[in-house]
Amino acid sequence: MMRKRKLTFIITYTVLLLLTFLYVRSVINQERVQIYKEKKRVTKETYPISVSLILSSGSKDIVYTKEMKSDDNVKKLLKEMREDGNLIYELNEYTYGTEIISINRVVPRNGYKWAILLNNKDITLNMEEIDLIKNGSYILKIVETK
C-alpha cells in the first residue's frame, strides 16, 4: 500500500513538473510586446491676426474687429467678444456640434437659426474646430433652417 502511494506521488510530481516546464516554455516563446514610440508633434507657428465679426440684424450691420492668435478658433472669438461686452449669447453643445440659441437676447423664430458664415458657408456646428484666418470676416446672422 505504501509502495503504491509512493509511486502515485512520483508520477503526479513528474506530470506536474512536465506541465510546469511546458507552460514556462510557451510563455517564453510568445511574441514580445512592442514598445510604443511617441510621434513627434508638429507645432504650428502662432502669430497675431486681425479678424472681424459682422453682426447682421436685418436693417443694420455692426462690425467688431478683434486681434486674436492664429491658432484660436471661432468659438474663442465669440467668447472674447462676450468678455469685451460686445455680445451676449447662449450656446447649446451637442455631440454633433454647437448651436447658437440667442444673440443679444434675440431668439430666432421657428424655421430660423443663428449661424456663423465664412465665405457664405455655415460653420456654426464646427466652430470649435475651425481656426481663425488672417483678415477673416465672420458673419453672424439669422438664416433659414434647412
Backbone torsions as a table, in degrees:
resi	resn	phi	psi	omega
1	MET	NA	-43.8	179.1
2	MET	-65.1	-38.3	-179.2
3	ARG	-66.4	-39.9	179.5
4	LYS	-65.6	-40.4	178.6
5	ARG	-66.2	-40.8	179.5
6	LYS	-65.0	-41.9	178.9
7	LEU	-64.5	-41.8	178.1
8	THR	-62.9	-41.6	178.7
9	PHE	-63.3	-43.4	-179.6
10	ILE	-64.6	-43.1	-179.4
11	ILE	-66.2	-44.8	179.5
12	THR	-62.4	-44.1	178.6
13	TYR	-60.9	-44.4	-179.5
14	THR	-64.3	-43.7	179.6
15	VAL	-64.1	-43.2	178.7
16	LEU	-63.3	-41.1	177.5
17	LEU	-63.7	-42.5	178.9
18	LEU	-64.6	-43.6	178.9
19	LEU	-64.2	-40.2	177.6
20	THR	-63.2	-43.1	177.8
21	PHE	-60.0	-46.3	-179.4
22	LEU	-65.4	-38.9	178.5
23	TYR	-64.0	-48.6	-179.7
24	VAL	-61.6	-40.3	179.2
25	ARG	-64.0	-41.3	179.9
26	SER	-68.3	-35.3	178.1
27	VAL	-66.7	-40.6	-179.6
28	ILE	-66.3	-35.2	-177.0
29	ASN	-80.4	-6.5	180.0
30	GLN	-68.9	157.2	-179.4
31	GLU	-65.3	147.2	179.4
32	ARG	-81.3	151.5	177.9
33	VAL	-75.8	132.7	179.5
34	GLN	-73.4	146.2	178.5
35	ILE	-86.3	128.6	-179.7
36	TYR	-74.1	125.9	176.0
37	LYS	-105.1	123.3	-178.2
38	GLU	-73.4	131.9	179.1
39	LYS	-75.1	147.1	177.5
40	LYS	-72.8	132.3	178.7
41	ARG	-82.9	136.2	176.3
42	VAL	-92.3	117.2	-179.3
43	THR	-97.6	134.2	177.8
44	LYS	-84.6	144.7	177.0
45	GLU	-76.8	129.0	178.1
46	THR	-101.4	140.9	179.9
47	TYR	-147.3	156.7	-179.2
48	PRO	-72.0	139.6	177.2
49	ILE	-133.6	160.0	176.8
50	SER	-111.1	127.3	178.4
51	VAL	-128.3	157.8	177.8
52	SER	-127.4	143.3	176.8
53	LEU	-116.4	120.7	-178.6
54	ILE	-104.2	116.2	177.3
55	LEU	-93.1	106.6	-177.4
56	SER	-99.2	114.6	-178.0
57	SER	-119.5	46.4	176.8
58	GLY	84.0	-85.2	-173.5
59	SER	-79.0	-29.6	-178.2
60	LYS	-137.7	153.6	177.2
61	ASP	-114.8	133.8	176.5
62	ILE	-112.1	126.5	-177.4
63	VAL	-106.2	124.8	174.6
64	TYR	-112.1	130.1	178.0
65	THR	-112.5	139.8	-175.1
66	LYS	-143.3	141.4	172.7
67	GLU	-90.2	123.3	-178.4
68	MET	-130.8	-176.3	175.2
69	LYS	-103.9	155.3	-175.6
70	SER	-67.2	-20.2	179.9
71	ASP	-96.8	5.8	175.6
72	ASP	-76.6	155.9	179.5
73	ASN	-110.8	177.1	-175.0
74	VAL	-66.0	-36.2	178.9
75	LYS	-63.7	-37.5	177.8
76	LYS	-66.4	-34.5	175.9
77	LEU	-61.2	-45.5	177.2
78	LEU	-60.6	-42.0	179.9
79	LYS	-62.6	-42.6	178.5
80	GLU	-64.0	-38.9	177.9
81	MET	-64.3	-37.7	177.0
82	ARG	-65.1	-44.4	-179.0
83	GLU	-64.6	-31.4	177.4
84	ASP	-77.5	-9.7	-179.9
85	GLY	87.3	10.7	-179.4
86	ASN	-81.8	-32.8	-175.1
87	LEU	-130.5	149.3	166.8
88	ILE	-124.3	124.1	-177.5
89	TYR	-144.5	160.2	174.3
90	GLU	-126.8	136.9	179.3
91	LEU	-121.8	150.8	167.2
92	ASN	-118.7	127.1	179.1
93	GLU	-104.6	127.8	179.2
94	TYR	-118.8	175.3	178.6
95	THR	-68.2	-26.6	-178.3
96	TYR	-91.7	-8.8	179.2
97	GLY	152.7	-166.1	-176.3
98	THR	-116.5	139.8	175.4
99	GLU	-121.9	144.4	179.1
100	ILE	-93.1	126.3	-178.1
101	ILE	-89.2	-47.5	-179.8
102	SER	-149.6	151.9	173.6
103	ILE	-126.8	127.6	-178.3
104	ASN	48.7	41.8	178.8
105	ARG	64.3	18.0	175.8
106	VAL	-100.7	117.7	178.5
107	VAL	-104.4	126.7	179.6
108	PRO	-67.1	150.2	179.6
109	ARG	-76.8	172.3	-176.9
110	ASN	-56.7	137.3	-179.4
111	GLY	91.1	-2.3	179.8
112	TYR	-129.8	161.7	178.5
113	LYS	-153.1	160.5	171.8
114	TRP	-79.0	139.1	-179.8
115	ALA	-140.9	148.0	171.8
116	ILE	-103.6	122.0	-176.8
117	LEU	-111.1	136.9	172.6
118	LEU	-130.4	117.3	-174.9
119	ASN	55.4	43.2	-179.5
120	ASN	59.9	24.1	176.8
121	LYS	-116.0	130.6	-179.2
122	ASP	-74.6	116.3	-179.4
123	ILE	-113.1	15.6	-173.4
124	THR	-59.9	-46.5	-176.4
125	LEU	-63.3	-30.4	-175.9
126	ASN	-107.7	25.7	-173.8
127	MET	-63.0	-22.0	179.2
128	GLU	-80.4	-20.3	-175.0
129	GLU	-99.6	-15.1	-174.7
130	ILE	-95.6	118.9	177.6
131	ASP	-75.3	151.8	178.0
132	LEU	-70.3	148.1	178.3
133	ILE	-111.2	152.1	-177.1
134	LYS	-62.7	132.3	-178.6
135	ASN	55.7	28.8	179.6
136	GLY	-76.1	144.1	176.2
137	SER	-113.9	115.6	-179.4
138	TYR	-105.0	124.0	-177.4
139	ILE	-101.2	127.5	179.6
140	LEU	-111.5	110.3	-177.6
141	LYS	-153.1	167.6	178.2
142	ILE	-85.1	127.9	178.8
143	VAL	-126.9	163.0	178.8
144	GLU	-77.2	135.5	178.0
145	THR	-74.5	150.6	-177.3
146	LYS	-95.3	NA	NA
